[in-house]
Amino acid sequence: MTGCIFIACHFKFFCLKKHEEKYCPRCKAVFECKVGDIVNCQCGAVTISDETKRFLQKTRYDCLCNNCLRQINEMVKFSHQHSFPLQKELLVEGLHYTMEKGLFVFTELYHIQRGACCGNNCKHCAYGYQ
């Protein structure tokens, strides 16, 4: 692409020509993305684990705000410290799911612990497929 600067942000490559105002795809907060000056970008202020970096590579997310990066890093950390509940009896309401109109609605943490997107357009998809 002519005139593009290819920059890695969250270990994905993007073509941007300048700083831009973005909406966080996860929480819809507005922030300035400085992918053209990654050293000074807001996401550089957040330290994330290697596990979180690997998780983010599996998502469809573009740049995320600092708050979401921190939250995802904490959920990934939790998911690596606690095993995925393989039996229904091991699911904890409020942690793994909520009940809405008599249906199980799985949380973002549940999806992270699951380890992959199911492709069912889940309400709390951790992979950015909403």
HELIX and SHEET records of a PDB file:
HELIX    1   1 VAL A   35  ASN A   40  5                                   6    
HELIX    2   2 GLN A   42  ALA A   45  5                                   4    
HELIX    3   3 ASP A   50  GLN A   57  1                                   8    
HELIX    4   4 ASN A   66  GLN A   81  1                                  16    
HELIX    5   5 LYS A   88  LEU A   90  5                                   3    
HELIX    6   6 GLU A  108  ARG A  114  1                                   7    
SHEET    1   A 2 ILE A   5  CYS A   9  0                                        
SHEET    2   A 2 LYS A  12  LEU A  16 -1                                        
SHEET    1   B 2 GLU A  20  TYR A  23  0                                        
SHEET    2   B 2 VAL A  30  CYS A  33 -1                                        
SHEET    1   C 2 TYR A  97  GLU A 100  0                                        
SHEET    2   C 2 LEU A 103  PHE A 106 -1                                        
END                                                                             
